[in-house]
């Protein structure tokens, strides 16, 4: 079975998107490869999450992402404090979950670890 190895998010405002994902507890490092653009990268288990700036010819994507977090209530509270929450936490398959949209409108599902 294939496993997810990386997710690349392209956005008009990489700094803003980075700050959003930092509220989930993700720590990013700034990177630049050769002549490529400055971007941010984080390793989540075996998956690399990268945030790149959109090129002028590109449009924003609508990538959907799912994260397992150790404290759904804490992340929910942090996102509520800055106005990002879309749904209240609910139970599915015995797991506590809530959904949110990041600043570019990407659907994010957060599940209690």
Secondary structure, DSSP 8 states (H G I E B T S, - for coil): -----EEEEEES-HHHHHHHHHTTT---EEE--TTS--EEEEEETTEEEEEEE--TT-------EEEEES-HHHHHHHHHHTT-B-S--EEETTEEEEEEE-TT--EEEEEE-
